[in-house]
Every structure is written in C-alpha cells, then in structure tokens.
Amino acid sequence: MASPTKILFLNSCINGGGAGRSLEAILNVADPRIEAIVVMPAPGVLAQRLEGVAELVFVPEFVERMLRSPWPWPDRFRMPWLHLPANVFGLSRSIGKLTRLVQDVRPDVIHCNHMLAKPVGAAVGARTGVPVVFHSRACHQLWADGKFYDWLGQRKHVRRIICNSEASATVYRRHSGDKVTIIPNGIDLEHYSRDSIEPALRSDFDIADDEFVVGFVGRIQASKGVDWLLRAFAAFAGRRSNVRLAIVGGNDSSLREDALANYRHLAATLGLGQKAVFTGYRDDVRPCMVDFDLLVMPSLLPESFGRVLLEAMALEIPVIVAAHGGAVEVVRNGEEGLWVDVNDVDGLAGAIEDLYADPSLRRRMGRNGRARVQARYDRVTTAGKVYDVLVATANETNPMTGSGSGSGRERLVQ
C-alpha cells in the first residue's frame, strides 16, 4: 500500500472562526490517503478539537490578524497600532521557521487555510519547491487586497485554489481560473440534528415556549450587521408582544472596543428591554440555536459563505440573509429562507414579520434547509473532495518525499 500523502496545513486561526471550524470539519473526516500536520500560532480551542486527529505544530509568529501579535509591549504602551510593524517582523521570522519545518518533515503539499496563511505559505513553497494549495474562504473587498491575492494566486508554485463559493473565487477567476475548484464548506449532520441537542436558550434566559425567537450567531463586530438587526427587530417588535431577539456571540478579540456593550446600549436606546438577549460567547452554540424560530445573517459586507447558515438549515431553522456574497449561493430565496437588501431596516423587519405570521412557511423552509444540507453540504462528501485535490496536487509533482523526522504529536518551533 502506498504511503499517505503528507499535508502541512497552515492555519493561523486559534479559536476557530469560520476558516478554523471548516478546517476542523475536514480533518475530522479520517482518510487513509492523508497524513496531517497542522501549524497554528498557539494552543487554543481549535488545537483541543484537533488533538488525536493531526500532529500540531505551534509557531508563535504565525499570526491570525495583523493587529494582534504575540508581543505584549504594544498594549503595554497603549499603542495597539505597533502590533502591525511587530507582525511584519514576526511574519518574516515565521517564514524562516516554517521553511526549516518543511525541510524537516518533508510534506508533499502545503495547504493554506487562512488569509495570512496564503502569503506565508506561498513564500515557503517558493523557497522549498513544495507545491502549494490555497483554500479561499474570503471575499476581498479592498482593491489593493484583491490585487494582492490575485497576484499571489498566479505564482507558479501555487498549483490549486480551492474556493468555498463563487463569491470567494471571484478574485482568482480572471488570471487563475484554471486552478480554481469550488468545494463548499461542510458540516457534521449528526452533530446538527435536533434530536441530539438539549435546548438551553429559553430556560437560561426565561423565554416562554410560546415566544417567537429571532436569532443571530457570530462574532460581535460592525461588519456583521448587528446594528441593522437591532433596528429592524425594534421596528418589528413594536407591533408584537411575544417576541424575543437572541444575540449569540462575543467580541472579536482582535478589536479593542467592547462592541457587545455598545449593542446592549443600542438595544436599550431602542426600547427593547428584555426583548433583546445577549448570551456572550458560547463554545457550543447548538443549545441556543435549537430554540430559534428563525436565524438572521445580516452581514453588511459580503461573506464568502456563512457557515452558520448550514448549521441553522441542518437544524430545520428558516433563515434570512443579506442578499450578497456566498449566502445567496447557499440559501435560495423563498425555499430555505428569504433574501433582503443590505442595510434595509424596513425590508428586514418585513421579512421577519412574514415568517412570524406564517408557521407553515417556516416549517416548509426548515424541511427544505435540512434536505439541502444533506444533499450538498455533508462534511464527509466535502472533505473527500478536498482530499482529492490535495492528493492530485501531490501526484502531479512531489519534489520532497519521505516520512520526515517529526518527533511527537505536538511541538513548538522556536
């Protein structure tokens, strides 16, 4: 039997996020063709979930965000902008460390899972001759950002580009279209089955069984549209007494402001009072989600996919989405949910009202959602497609073969 293909997964997410959770869904599907080594900045939630699945390597300078670094002195001097030059220095060090790691473990392919992983992985691939596969899970809004990743995707040693939607593929289509493969995110359907989850939201926050719950799940930051949702819900709730809004999520740790406190204040200003519930960060959001009557993803900027949509649909919850980005590829208007124009307060309030008023429509959309996830987004199928691309890339050209000299399931690269 042939030796497994050794893949070095570069993943700068520490505590999950869409990219980290999607990688977790892939790696938790065992495939004898693959031997996985995952590089991350530091231990965290994601590392705990990958224990026993892959060898873990920690490189502190391999940062997740340019405004958050492993050095404490920018915050000590109350100058958080200093994280940026610190990370420019740190990323150059990470390229050197990862080059030595590649020379040590001799992978067949380098897989780049996050935005900052792509330039780092491309540089390491150019230095070592190991083929590189990008996994794109982002819509690049800034002109310079798009141009940079377009240029990066054209590099000869970047052999394949996996995109989770056409929205995330846009930046690569013009010059690297022959490298692009669309493979959507996937989820564990058994993990997201209503029968396997004990509801907690209503009991934890004293929400009656007959109250209609509108839910949001995600990081609490401006681009997620929580402000828009609060205003739309206030317009809807002004006509109803038995409705609640549940905001499930915590502050983005890369930001300095307390956005959660700001939105609590806005909810009070809008007169929502007890109608708005803020749960804070939840490591497992399923016990909250199963108590939703509908989920809203009101992103102000286009997202490449919206993993939370799959989770809601698998739980037979109808969804409302801002009509842009990858969300409109996942959710069909009128089938699994409704589309609304971006930042249209009256439109979102009206969509919530339409679903509130028609329980049979909600049930039909819920059934459609579960069926669509079963047909298109099961993680076993999507992971297999990712592994197919990685193995094919390794078979095309494999300049570094062998088992390497790894020493254990976890290590810190100094």
Backbone torsions as a table, in degrees:
resi	resn	phi	psi	omega
1	MET	NA	136.5	-178.5
2	ALA	-65.7	149.6	176.7
3	SER	-66.1	148.7	178.4
4	PRO	-66.1	153.5	176.5
5	THR	-75.3	124.2	-177.5
6	LYS	-89.8	121.0	-177.6
7	ILE	-115.4	127.0	172.7
8	LEU	-95.9	108.0	-178.9
9	PHE	-90.6	114.2	175.6
10	LEU	-92.2	114.8	-174.9
11	ASN	-138.4	107.4	-175.9
12	SER	-85.4	-0.5	175.7
13	CYS	-74.0	137.0	179.2
14	ILE	-102.2	-46.4	-172.8
15	ASN	-110.1	20.2	175.1
16	GLY	110.9	-106.3	-170.2
17	GLY	70.2	172.3	-177.6
18	GLY	-58.8	-45.1	-178.0
19	ALA	-65.5	-44.5	-179.2
20	GLY	-65.6	-41.7	-179.5
21	ARG	-68.9	-33.1	177.7
22	SER	-69.1	-39.5	176.0
23	LEU	-64.6	-41.2	177.1
24	GLU	-57.2	-42.7	-179.9
25	ALA	-62.4	-36.5	178.5
26	ILE	-69.5	-51.7	-172.7
27	LEU	-69.2	-21.4	177.7
28	ASN	-81.5	2.0	170.1
29	VAL	-99.1	106.7	-176.8
30	ALA	-67.6	138.3	177.9
31	ASP	-144.5	118.9	-176.7
32	PRO	-64.0	-12.7	179.4
33	ARG	-76.9	-15.7	-168.5
34	ILE	-118.5	134.2	165.8
35	GLU	-114.6	120.2	-171.1
36	ALA	-105.6	132.8	169.9
37	ILE	-123.9	123.5	-175.6
38	VAL	-112.0	126.0	177.3
39	VAL	-101.9	128.0	177.9
40	MET	-137.1	162.5	178.9
41	PRO	-66.7	-37.6	-172.9
42	ALA	-164.3	163.3	173.8
43	PRO	-61.6	152.2	179.3
44	GLY	-177.0	-161.1	-177.5
45	VAL	-58.8	-45.3	-176.7
46	LEU	-65.8	-40.2	178.3
47	ALA	-60.1	-40.2	178.7
48	GLN	-61.2	-38.1	-177.4
49	ARG	-76.1	-18.3	-178.4
50	LEU	-100.9	-0.3	178.1
51	GLU	-60.1	131.6	-178.8
52	GLY	84.9	-9.9	-179.9
53	VAL	-99.2	-38.5	-176.6
54	ALA	-146.7	157.9	169.2
55	GLU	-71.1	135.3	-178.2
56	LEU	-110.2	133.7	178.2
57	VAL	-126.1	130.8	-177.3
58	PHE	-109.7	124.9	177.4
59	VAL	-124.6	100.7	-171.8
60	PRO	-56.6	-34.0	-177.1
61	GLU	-76.7	-8.8	-179.9
62	PHE	-82.3	81.7	-164.7
63	VAL	-83.5	158.7	178.3
64	GLU	-86.5	-38.7	-176.8
65	ARG	-137.9	144.4	-175.1
66	MET	-69.0	-20.0	179.1
67	LEU	-101.2	22.2	173.5
68	ARG	-144.4	122.5	-174.7
69	SER	-129.4	167.9	178.6
70	PRO	-78.2	-1.6	-178.0
71	TRP	-96.6	134.6	-175.1
72	PRO	-83.7	-17.1	-168.9
73	TRP	-67.3	-28.4	175.6
74	PRO	-61.0	-40.3	178.3
75	ASP	-74.6	-33.9	179.1
76	ARG	-60.6	-38.6	179.3
77	PHE	-92.2	7.8	178.6
78	ARG	56.3	40.6	176.7
79	MET	-131.1	74.1	-174.3
80	PRO	-60.9	-21.8	178.9
81	TRP	-63.6	-19.5	178.6
82	LEU	-68.4	-14.4	173.7
83	HIS	-60.9	-31.5	-177.2
84	LEU	-62.9	-57.2	177.3
85	PRO	-64.4	-31.5	177.4
86	ALA	-61.7	-39.6	-179.1
87	ASN	-75.5	-29.2	173.9
88	VAL	-60.0	-44.0	175.8
89	PHE	-65.9	-44.0	-177.1
90	GLY	-65.1	-38.9	-179.8
91	LEU	-65.6	-36.1	176.6
92	SER	-64.5	-37.5	175.9
93	ARG	-66.5	-39.0	-179.0
94	SER	-64.4	-35.5	178.2
95	ILE	-62.5	-42.1	177.2
96	GLY	-63.6	-45.2	180.0
97	LYS	-63.7	-42.1	-178.2
98	LEU	-70.8	-31.8	174.7
99	THR	-61.1	-44.0	178.3
100	ARG	-66.3	-37.3	177.9
101	LEU	-62.9	-44.7	178.9
102	VAL	-61.5	-41.8	177.9
103	GLN	-64.9	-27.0	-180.0
104	ASP	-79.6	-54.0	-172.9
105	VAL	-89.3	-16.3	175.6
106	ARG	52.2	65.3	177.6
107	PRO	-73.6	161.8	176.5
108	ASP	-86.6	-29.0	-177.7
109	VAL	-147.3	145.4	171.6
110	ILE	-106.3	122.3	179.8
111	HIS	-106.0	125.5	-176.6
112	CYS	-108.7	113.7	-167.8
113	ASN	-100.9	-11.5	-174.0
114	HIS	-136.9	165.2	-173.1
115	MET	-56.9	-47.8	-179.7
116	LEU	-74.9	-17.8	176.0
117	ALA	-69.0	-27.0	-174.7
118	LYS	-68.5	-52.7	177.8
119	PRO	-64.3	-35.8	178.1
120	VAL	-65.7	-48.2	-179.9
121	GLY	-64.0	-38.1	178.4
122	ALA	-63.6	-40.9	178.9
123	ALA	-65.3	-41.8	179.7
124	VAL	-67.2	-40.6	178.0
125	GLY	-62.6	-39.3	178.1
126	ALA	-65.2	-36.9	-179.3
127	ARG	-71.9	-35.1	-170.1
128	THR	-105.7	-16.4	-177.0
129	GLY	82.2	6.0	178.4
130	VAL	-80.9	131.2	180.0
131	PRO	-63.3	147.0	-174.6
132	VAL	-117.9	138.2	173.7
133	VAL	-119.8	121.5	172.9
134	PHE	-83.8	144.3	170.2
135	HIS	-121.1	103.9	-172.8
136	SER	-91.4	124.8	178.7
137	ARG	-131.9	34.0	-174.7
138	ALA	-142.5	147.5	168.8
139	CYS	-100.4	119.8	-175.8
140	HIS	-88.9	106.1	-173.5
141	GLN	-81.6	-39.1	-176.5
142	LEU	-77.4	140.6	-178.1
143	TRP	-57.6	-49.1	-178.2
144	ALA	-63.4	-38.4	179.1
145	ASP	-61.4	-48.7	179.4
146	GLY	-61.9	-42.3	179.4
147	LYS	-62.7	-39.9	-179.2
148	PHE	-63.6	-47.7	-177.6
149	TYR	-72.9	-29.5	172.1
150	ASP	-60.5	-48.5	178.6
151	TRP	-62.3	-42.7	-178.1
152	LEU	-63.0	-41.0	-179.2
153	GLY	-65.7	-20.6	180.0
154	GLN	-81.1	-10.1	-177.4
155	ARG	-60.9	141.6	-174.2
156	LYS	-60.4	-38.4	-176.7
157	HIS	-78.4	-9.2	170.9
158	VAL	-84.7	100.4	-169.7
159	ARG	-86.0	-38.2	-177.9
160	ARG	-136.0	152.7	176.1
161	ILE	-131.4	109.0	175.9
162	ILE	-89.2	127.7	178.1
163	CYS	-119.9	140.6	-177.0
164	ASN	-83.9	-2.7	177.1
165	SER	-166.6	167.6	172.9
166	GLU	-65.6	-30.5	178.8
167	ALA	-62.0	-41.2	180.0
168	SER	-79.4	-16.7	179.9
169	ALA	-83.9	-14.9	-172.0
170	THR	-53.0	-44.9	-175.0
171	VAL	-66.0	-23.8	-176.8
172	TYR	-98.5	-14.1	-171.4
173	ARG	-63.6	-37.8	-171.7
174	ARG	-64.9	-46.3	-173.4
175	HIS	-113.3	-14.4	-175.4
176	SER	-131.1	27.9	-174.8
177	GLY	-59.2	-31.0	-179.5
178	ASP	-71.3	-14.7	178.6
179	LYS	-90.6	-14.0	-168.3
180	VAL	-84.2	133.5	170.2
181	THR	-128.0	129.2	178.2
182	ILE	-90.6	116.7	174.6
183	ILE	-131.7	110.7	-177.1
184	PRO	-69.5	164.2	172.9
185	ASN	-63.8	157.0	177.2
186	GLY	-132.6	160.4	177.6
187	ILE	-135.7	163.8	178.6
188	ASP	-82.7	108.3	-175.5
189	LEU	-66.0	-31.7	177.8
190	GLU	-69.3	-37.2	178.9
191	HIS	-65.4	-32.2	179.8
192	TYR	-109.4	59.5	174.4
193	SER	-117.6	130.1	-175.1
194	ARG	-56.9	-35.4	-175.2
195	ASP	-68.5	-19.4	-175.0
196	SER	-98.9	5.1	-172.3
197	ILE	-121.8	132.1	176.2
198	GLU	-89.8	115.2	-179.0
199	PRO	-62.2	147.1	-178.7
200	ALA	-137.5	-23.2	-173.1
201	LEU	-60.0	-50.9	-175.6
202	ARG	-64.2	-41.9	-179.6
203	SER	-70.4	-38.5	-178.1
204	ASP	-68.4	-31.7	-173.9
205	PHE	-119.2	19.7	173.3
206	ASP	54.7	51.2	177.2
207	ILE	-102.9	124.2	-176.1
208	ALA	-68.9	155.1	-178.6
209	ASP	-62.2	-29.7	-177.3
210	ASP	-91.8	4.7	176.2
211	GLU	-84.4	140.0	-177.7
212	PHE	-87.9	122.2	-174.0
213	VAL	-109.2	120.0	171.3
214	VAL	-96.8	129.2	-174.1
215	GLY	-119.4	151.8	171.3
216	PHE	-132.7	138.6	176.0
217	VAL	-133.0	126.7	177.4
218	GLY	162.0	175.3	174.3
219	ARG	-65.8	144.2	-178.2
220	ILE	-90.3	98.0	178.4
221	GLN	-152.2	162.5	-170.6
222	ALA	-58.6	-40.2	-174.8
223	SER	-66.8	-17.0	-179.1
224	LYS	-78.4	-10.2	172.8
225	GLY	80.5	22.7	179.7
226	VAL	-62.8	-36.7	177.0
227	ASP	-57.6	-48.1	178.7
228	TRP	-60.3	-44.9	-179.6
229	LEU	-63.0	-43.1	179.9
230	LEU	-60.5	-43.6	-179.3
231	ARG	-67.3	-40.6	178.7
232	ALA	-67.1	-41.6	179.6
233	PHE	-65.4	-38.5	178.4
234	ALA	-61.1	-39.8	177.9
235	ALA	-65.5	-40.2	178.0
236	PHE	-70.0	-46.6	-173.7
237	ALA	-69.1	-19.9	178.4
238	GLY	-62.4	-18.6	-179.3
239	ARG	-104.6	-3.1	-174.3
240	ARG	-131.6	147.4	-179.3
241	SER	-106.0	-20.8	-172.4
242	ASN	-108.6	45.3	-177.7
243	VAL	-128.2	148.3	177.9
244	ARG	-136.9	152.2	175.0
245	LEU	-117.0	126.5	179.3
246	ALA	-113.6	117.7	176.9
247	ILE	-101.7	108.0	-175.8
248	VAL	-106.0	113.1	179.3
249	GLY	153.9	163.2	179.6
250	GLY	-118.1	176.2	179.3
251	ASN	-62.2	147.3	170.5
252	ASP	-68.9	119.0	-173.8
253	SER	-67.5	-13.6	179.1
254	SER	-84.0	-8.3	-178.9
255	LEU	-102.7	149.8	-175.9
256	ARG	-88.7	-23.3	-177.3
257	GLU	-82.9	155.6	176.6
258	ASP	-93.1	83.2	-176.9
259	ALA	-64.3	-32.9	180.0
260	LEU	-61.4	-43.5	177.5
261	ALA	-64.2	-38.7	179.1
262	ASN	-62.7	-40.3	-178.7
263	TYR	-75.4	-31.1	172.8
264	ARG	-62.3	-41.0	178.5
265	HIS	-64.6	-42.7	178.7
266	LEU	-62.3	-41.9	178.6
267	ALA	-59.7	-41.5	177.8
268	ALA	-66.0	-41.4	178.9
269	THR	-61.8	-35.7	179.9
270	LEU	-79.1	-1.2	177.8
271	GLY	77.4	22.6	-177.5
272	LEU	-77.3	-28.4	177.5
273	GLY	53.3	-127.9	-177.9
274	GLN	-74.9	-6.4	179.1
275	LYS	-71.1	-19.6	178.7
276	ALA	-107.4	123.7	-179.1
277	VAL	-114.8	130.1	176.7
278	PHE	-115.1	113.8	-174.5
279	THR	-85.6	-19.9	-169.7
280	GLY	76.6	-174.5	-177.3
281	TYR	-66.4	134.8	174.4
282	ARG	-127.0	124.6	179.1
283	ASP	-65.2	-36.0	176.2
284	ASP	-119.3	110.7	-175.4
285	VAL	-89.3	-8.5	-174.5
286	ARG	-59.7	-42.9	179.5
287	PRO	-62.2	-23.2	173.3
288	CYS	-80.9	-45.4	-173.8
289	MET	-63.5	-35.9	-177.0
290	VAL	-66.2	-14.6	176.1
291	ASP	-92.2	-0.5	176.8
292	PHE	-75.8	145.6	167.3
293	ASP	-92.0	-26.6	170.6
294	LEU	-157.4	157.9	178.2
295	LEU	-117.7	140.8	177.1
296	VAL	-116.8	131.5	172.0
297	MET	-116.5	91.7	-171.1
298	PRO	-96.7	42.9	-174.1
299	SER	-60.0	128.9	178.8
300	LEU	-76.7	-29.8	175.2
301	LEU	-106.6	145.6	-179.8
302	PRO	-62.5	131.8	175.2
303	GLU	-102.5	151.8	-175.2
304	SER	-69.1	-25.2	-175.2
305	PHE	-150.0	-72.3	-174.2
306	GLY	97.5	73.1	-176.4
307	ARG	-58.0	-32.9	-178.8
308	VAL	-61.0	-24.6	177.6
309	LEU	-64.7	-43.1	177.7
310	LEU	-61.4	-41.1	-178.3
311	GLU	-63.1	-44.5	179.0
312	ALA	-65.9	-45.5	-178.6
313	MET	-62.4	-39.9	178.1
314	ALA	-63.5	-29.2	178.0
315	LEU	-88.9	10.5	176.8
316	GLU	62.9	38.3	177.6
317	ILE	-106.8	125.1	176.2
318	PRO	-67.1	154.6	-173.9
319	VAL	-130.3	153.0	171.7
320	ILE	-121.8	130.1	-176.5
321	VAL	-129.2	150.3	168.4
322	ALA	-67.7	132.1	-168.4
323	ALA	-82.0	67.9	173.3
324	HIS	-160.3	170.8	177.7
325	GLY	66.8	-160.1	-177.5
326	GLY	-71.0	-14.9	-178.7
327	ALA	-58.7	-36.8	-178.0
328	VAL	-77.5	-9.4	171.5
329	GLU	-84.6	-28.2	-178.6
330	VAL	-84.7	-44.5	-173.8
331	VAL	-108.0	125.0	175.6
332	ARG	-90.3	129.7	-177.2
333	ASN	-62.3	122.8	179.5
334	GLY	88.1	-7.7	-179.1
335	GLU	-105.1	-64.0	176.8
336	GLU	-99.1	-10.6	-177.8
337	GLY	177.6	-159.4	-176.7
338	LEU	-128.5	147.1	172.5
339	TRP	-99.0	144.9	173.3
340	VAL	-134.9	151.4	177.7
341	ASP	-65.2	145.1	-176.3
342	VAL	-61.4	129.4	175.6
343	ASN	63.9	22.1	176.3
344	ASP	-90.8	99.5	-175.8
345	VAL	-63.4	-48.0	-179.2
346	ASP	-65.2	-38.3	179.7
347	GLY	-64.2	-41.9	178.9
348	LEU	-68.4	-41.7	177.3
349	ALA	-60.6	-39.7	179.3
350	GLY	-67.4	-37.9	178.5
351	ALA	-66.3	-41.1	175.9
352	ILE	-60.9	-43.9	179.0
353	GLU	-60.3	-42.7	-178.9
354	ASP	-60.8	-42.4	-179.4
355	LEU	-76.1	-34.4	175.6
356	TYR	-59.5	-41.3	-172.8
357	ALA	-80.3	-9.7	-173.0
358	ASP	-132.4	83.9	-179.7
359	PRO	-59.1	-35.3	-179.3
360	SER	-66.6	-35.7	176.4
361	LEU	-65.8	-40.6	178.2
362	ARG	-62.1	-43.0	-179.4
363	ARG	-64.9	-41.6	179.4
364	ARG	-64.1	-44.5	178.6
365	MET	-63.5	-37.0	177.9
366	GLY	-63.1	-45.2	177.9
367	ARG	-63.6	-42.2	178.8
368	ASN	-61.4	-39.1	-179.1
369	GLY	-62.9	-47.4	179.2
370	ARG	-60.7	-42.9	-179.3
371	ALA	-65.1	-37.8	-179.6
372	ARG	-68.1	-39.2	177.3
373	VAL	-65.8	-41.4	178.4
374	GLN	-60.7	-38.5	-175.2
375	ALA	-78.9	-31.2	-168.6
376	ARG	-123.8	-22.4	-166.0
377	TYR	-126.6	19.1	175.6
378	ASP	-67.2	132.0	-171.9
379	ARG	-65.2	-27.9	178.6
380	VAL	-63.3	-43.3	179.8
381	THR	-68.9	-47.0	-176.3
382	THR	-69.2	-37.8	177.1
383	ALA	-63.6	-40.7	178.7
384	GLY	-60.1	-37.2	178.4
385	LYS	-68.2	-38.1	176.7
386	VAL	-63.9	-46.1	179.4
387	TYR	-61.4	-36.1	177.9
388	ASP	-59.1	-43.6	-179.9
389	VAL	-65.2	-43.4	-178.0
390	LEU	-65.2	-43.1	-180.0
391	VAL	-66.8	-41.7	179.1
392	ALA	-62.7	-39.7	178.4
393	THR	-63.2	-43.1	179.0
394	ALA	-63.9	-36.9	-178.0
395	ASN	-72.7	-26.4	179.4
396	GLU	-66.5	-43.4	179.4
397	THR	-157.3	127.9	-175.6
398	ASN	-140.2	79.4	-174.5
399	PRO	-71.6	-16.6	-176.5
400	MET	-127.7	108.0	-178.1
401	THR	-117.0	162.6	178.8
402	GLY	122.8	174.2	-172.7
403	SER	-94.0	-7.2	178.6
404	GLY	74.2	-174.1	-177.5
405	SER	-129.6	42.5	-179.8
406	GLY	-62.4	151.2	-175.4
407	SER	-130.7	68.5	176.0
408	GLY	115.8	173.2	-175.7
409	ARG	-88.0	-13.5	175.7
410	GLU	-141.1	143.9	174.4
411	ARG	-158.4	157.7	176.6
412	LEU	-112.4	124.0	178.6
413	VAL	-88.5	115.8	-176.1
414	GLN	-85.7	NA	NA
